Amino acid sequence: MSLSVIILAAGQGTRMKSSLPKVMHKIAGQPMVHHVYQRCVELGADAIHIVYGHGGEMLREQCSGFRADWVEQAQQLGTAHAVQQAVPKLDDNSIALVLYADVPLINTSTLQSLVNSVTGNNIALLTVMLGDPAGYGRIIRQQDNVVAIVEHKDASEAEKKINEVNTGILALNAGYLKQLLEKIDNNNSQGEYYLTDIIGLAVEQGNRIITSQPKQAHEVEGVNDRKQLAKLERIHQRELVEAIMVEGVTVADPARVDIRGSLSIGSDSFIDINTVFEGKVVIGNNVTIGAGCIITDSTIGSSSNIKPYSIVENASIGEKVDVGPFARLRPGTELKTSSRVGNFVEVKNTTLGSNSKANHLTYLGDSEIGENVNIGAGTITCNYDGANKHKTIIEDGVFVGSDTQLVAPVTVAENCTIGAGSTITRDTEANTLVLSRSPQKTITGWQRPKKK
């Protein structure tokens, strides 16, 4: 049977105190709605319907890559009303699964078990036991069978003592869902159309409510304010870090690593404290990531060492490479095997060949650097003329002395040596020594300026 998912994402989220729609606030670098959408993809959903309201245009723009049908809820009249907006688009013979965009940590296996338990006109409902159930709809049972859900505001004192609560997540035959929604009214303290009312209606018609529970209660926790957002962020980060630890990665302190995207990392690697991984990061075996590093959309080969407080963005780092400390690799950087970029070196749109090194205080931009090259301290590739960028080519075996400016476009030929303090404006010849320093002079009787 096909699966149709309805994701409710219309809430304004006033307690977030934000101009962003609530479901656009991020967990692990991705909007909450993105996490829920991914679960639908993993379930193999045949159709995904997202019900939006507040900030709808912004939401649709940010989620333009979703393979989903967008349905507007112009007025927020309750959860049943929200589901009703998408119901006309459901295949009557499909299973309808209702999810919430502000419940981002729901597990795919939890949802799969729920969907698998739908039979006939029975309803599969996800419930959870809470030590403090305040604010949640209580599950009312008779002889262990669910007979109703009572919202907290409508519950009696006895009902408020019940610890089993409704998560709002349920699955049932789509055609039957349509029939039940037509019978719901708003005769309650809030004057809203509650989706939970379909439970009592189904029971009256002799259908069973089949319940299941998540492995962890945080799977079904929602976000209504920034404190709850931060709580789920830490829970999710812990899960992500524990997953790589299981695969053989040593983490100095799991509480001080953030993964904001996808991280693939090989065994026997080490991650120190206060590191951040953003976007898609792929790291080989036996790699060390030092404290305070930020790695974004990059690949790092095996046995490389990224020393503390280095920033790596859209870069490709080969095997046995040393980077940092305090290095910055900008987009387009490619470091070949056994190369080295040291402290306070910035590299942009540059290839650094095997066994080549720029150990300190250097800027390399728009450059192609060969193998076995030494870049002295204070070297700058002057790649920008104020209007256009130009390329510097440094061939194999070149030695560039300290405090050198290479004014692009320029080529430094193979095995050339550039004397320290030179400004190179023309192509050089291979196997030569090139200097551009003025002869040293001594001026006697010169006086330093004095402060007035």
N, C-alpha and C positions, 0 to 999 in steps of 0.2 A: 504493500500500500504506500502511496506517495506521502510525503511530509510537507505540510505548509506551516511556516512559522510566522507568528505575529510578534514583533518586538515593539513594546510600548515605550515611546521616547518623547512624549508630548509635554511632560511636566516642566514647569517654569523653574523650579528649584530656588525659591526665594531665599531660603536659608543659606544658600551658597554666597549670596550678596555679590553677584557677578553679572556682567553683561553677556557672558557666554551662556548658551543653553547648558543645563546641568550635565547632560550626558556627554558634553564635549570636554568636560574636565578629565584629566588624564590619570591613568594608572600605568606605571612602567612605560611612560612615554607615549602611550596610545589612548585616545578617547575611550571612555567607558563603553560607549556604543560599539566601538571597534571590537572589543573583547567579546561582547555578546554575539556580534555578527560572525566572528571567527568560529564560535562554537557551532553556529548554524551550518557553516561551511563544512566543518569537521563531521557533523551529523549527516552530511549529504542531502540537505534540504532541497526539495524540488522547487519551492517558492519561498521567498522571504519578503514579508510585508512590514515596513517600518512606519508606525503611526507617529507623526510629528505634530508639533504645535508651536510653542514658544521658540523663536529664533530659527524657524524652519528653513529659511533660505540659507542661513549660515551653516546649519547642520547638513543640508543637502550638498552644499558646495564642498565642505570639508570631507564628506564621505562619497564623493563623486565616483570613486572606484568600486563602490559596492554593487554587486549584482542583486539589486533589490527593487521592489515596487514601493514607492513612497505615497503614503496616504495621509492627508491632512485631517486633524481634529481641530476644527475652528473654535469650538467651545469645549472646555474641560468639564465634563459632566459626570465623571467617574470612570472606573476601569471598564465596566461593561459597555459604556458608551464609546470608549476608545476602541475596544475590540470590534464593536459594531461597524466602525468605519471601514475596517478591512474585510469583514465577513463576506460582502458581496463578491469579492474576488477569489474566494476560496473554492477549491474543487470539493464538492459535497462528499466525494468518496475518499478524500485524503484524511490523514490525521492532522488535527490542528494543535500546535504547540504554542502556548502563550509565554513569552519571556519579557523581561524588564531591562531596559537599557542602563538603568542605574544599579543593577546587580551584576557586577562585572566578573566575579570570580567563580561563577558556576562552572562545574566540571563537565566535560563532554560525556564521560561515562555515566555520570548521574542522570543526565538528560536522556541518554540512550536507554537506560534501564526504565525510565519513566515512559518513554514512547513505546517500548516493547511490551509494556503491561496493558496497553489499551486493547480492549476486546468489546465488540458490539457497541452498545450505548453506555458502557461503563466509563467512568471518568478516572484518569490517573492523576493523583494530586501529590505534590511534594510538600511534606510537612517537616517541622524540625522541633526538637525539644530545647527550650531555653530556660536558663535559670531565672532570668528576668524577662518575662513575656510582655511587659508593658508596651502598649501601642500596637500590638499585633492582634490579628483576628484569631480567636480561639477555636480549636477543633472540638466540636461537640460529638461525643460518641454515646451510643446505646448498645450494650452488650458487644463492645469492641468495634461496632460498625459506625462509620462516620454518618451522621444524620444532618449536620449543618455546620456552618461557620458563622460565628458571631463577631462582628467588629468590636474592637476595644471600647469604643465610645457608646456602643449599644449593649455591652455585656453587663450582666448582673454581677454582684459582688462574688457570688459563688463561681460564676463562669470566669471571672478575672483571675481566679486561683489556678486555672488550668495552664499547664506548662507547654502542652503541644500546640503549636501555632501554624498558621497558614503562611506559606512563602509566596503565594500568588501564582506560582508556576504550576501549570496543569496541561494535560493533553487529553484529547477526546476526538471522536469522529466529528469532522467539520460540519456535515449536514445536521447532526444532532445539536451541535453548538448553535447553529442558526435558529433552530426551533426553540431552544431554551432562552436565548437572548430576547426573543420576541415577547416573553412572558415576564421579564424583569421590570419592576417599578422602582421608584425612588422614595418609597415610604420609609424613611429612616432619618436619623438626627442630622445628617449632612445634606439631605435632599439630593443624593447622588445615586447613580445606577451602579451597584456593586456587582462585579463579576462573580464574587463569592456566592451570590444568591442562586447561581445555577446548581450549586451542590444540593441545597434543600429541594429544589425542583426535581432534580434527577432522582433523589431518594424517594420522593412522593410517587414517582413513576415506576418505582421498583428496581432502579438501577443501582449498582454498587459503586462506592467510591474506594478505589484501590490506592492506598497510600504507600509512599516510600520516603526514605530520608537520605540526605547527603552524608558522605563520610565525615565531612567537617562542617560545622555550623557556619563558618565564615563564607562558605560557597553561596549562601543565600542571603548574606547581609547586603542591605541596600545603602546607598549614599544619599544623605540629605543635607550634609554640611561638610565643611572642610576638615573638621576633626575626624569624621567617619572616613573621608577620603584618605587622609593620612594614615589612619589605622589599617585600611585595606591595602594601601601601598606597601607598608612594612610587611604585612602578611604575605603578599604576593612576591615581594622581593626575596623573602626568606625561602619561599618555595622554589623560585628560580635558581637561587644560589645553591640550595641543597641538591637540586637536580644535577648541576655540574660537579658537585662534590662526589656524588654517587658514581660519576663517570671517571673519577680518578684525579680531580683537580683539588689542590690544597688552597684553602682560602683563609687568610690570616684572621679575619673577623667577618663572619657572614652578615652581621648587622651593618657593616660599613662598605658594602658593595652594592651598586645600583645597575641593573640591567634594563635598559629602556629600548627594547627592540628584541633582536634575536642574537644570541651568542652561542657559537659552536667553538669548543675549545678542547684540545687534546689532553691526554693523560700526562701526569707528572708535571703539569704546569702549576705555577704559583701566582696567586693574586693577592697583593698587599692591600692595606686599608685605604678607604676613601677613593676607590676607583669607580669610574662611570663608563659603561658601555652603551653606545647609542646606535640606533639603526641596525644594520646587518654587519656583524663582526665575526670573522672566521680566524681562529688561532690554532696553530699546530701544537705538536707535543713539546714538552720540556721548555716552555716559554715562561719567562718571568715578567710580570707586570708590576712595576713599583708603585709605591704609595702616591696617591693624588693624581694618577694618570687619567686622561679622558680619551677614549678610543671611539671613533665614530666611522661607521661604514668603511671598514678597512680590513685587510688581510695581513696576518703576521705569520711568517714561516717558523718552522720548528727550531728550537734551540736559540731563539733570539731573546734579547734582553731589553725591555723597555724600562728605563730607569726612572726614578721618581719625578713627578710633576711635569711629565711630557704630554703634549697634546698631539694626537694623531687623527687626521680627518681626511677621508677619501684617499687613503694612501695604500700602497702595496709594498710590504716589507718582506724580503726574502729570508732565507735560513741563515742562522748564525750572525745576525745583524745586531749591533749595539746602537741604541738610541738614548740620548739624554745623559744626565738629568737636565731638566728645563729646556728640552728641545721642542720645536714646533714644526710638525709636518703638515703642510696644507694640501688641498686637493691637487691631484696629478703627480704626487711624489711617488717615485719608485726606487726603492733601495735594493740593490742586488746582493747576492750572497756575500757574507763576511764584510760588508761595508760598515762604516761607522759614522754616525752623526752625533756630535757631542753637545756639551752644555751651551745654551744660548745660541743655537744654530737654528735658523729658519729656512725651510726648503719648500718651494712651490713649483709645481708643474716641471719637475726636474727628475731625470734619471741619474742615479749615482751608481757607477759600475762596481763590479766585484772587487773586493779588497781596497776600495777607495775610501778616503776618510776626510771629513771636515770636523775637526775635533772641537772647535770653540769659536764663538763670537763671529758668526759668518751668515751672510744671506745669499742663497742660491735660488734664483728665480728664472724660469723659462730656459733651462739649461740641459745639455746632454753631455754627461761626464763619463769618460771611459773607465777602464780598469786600472788599478794600481796608481791612482791619482792622489796626491796630497794637496789639500786645500788649507793654506795657512790661516792663522787667526786674523780676524778683521777683514777677510776678503769679501768683496761685494760684486755680484754680477749686476751691472747697471742696465737693467732690462727695459726701462721705461723712459721714453724721451719727452714725456709730457702729453703725448697724444697716442702713441702706439707702443706695443710690446715687441721686443726683438730677442733673438735667440743667441745664447752663448754655447759654443761647442768646445769642449776640452777633451782632447784625444788621450789615448792610453799613455800611461807612464809620465804624465806631466807633474811637475812640482811647482806649486804656486806659493810664493813667499807671502809672509804676513803683510797685512795692510795694503792689499792689492785691489785695484778697481778694474774690472773687465767691462769695457763699454761696448755693449752689444749694438749691432750684430758683429760678432768677432769669433774667430776660430784660433784656438791655441793648439799648435800641431804636436804630434806625437813626441814624447820624451823631451819636450821643451821645458826649460827652467825659467820661471819668472822671478826676478829679484824682488826682495821685500820693498814695499813702499812704491811700487810701480803703478802707473795708469796705462793700461793697454787699450789702444784705440784701433789698431790694425792687426790683421792676421799675422801670426808668427810662422817661422819655419821650424821644421822638425830638428831635434837634437841641437838646439841653440840655447844660449843664455840671453834673455831679453831684460833690459833695464830701462827705466825712464826717470831715474832720480837725477836731480841737479847735483853738481859737485858740492861737496861740503865746504863751507866757508866759516872763518872765525872773524868776528867783528869786535874789535877791542873798544873799550870806552862806552859801550852801549848801556843805557840805564833803563831798568824796568819802569813802567808807569807807576806812579804813586797815587794812592787813593786821596781824593780831594775832600 
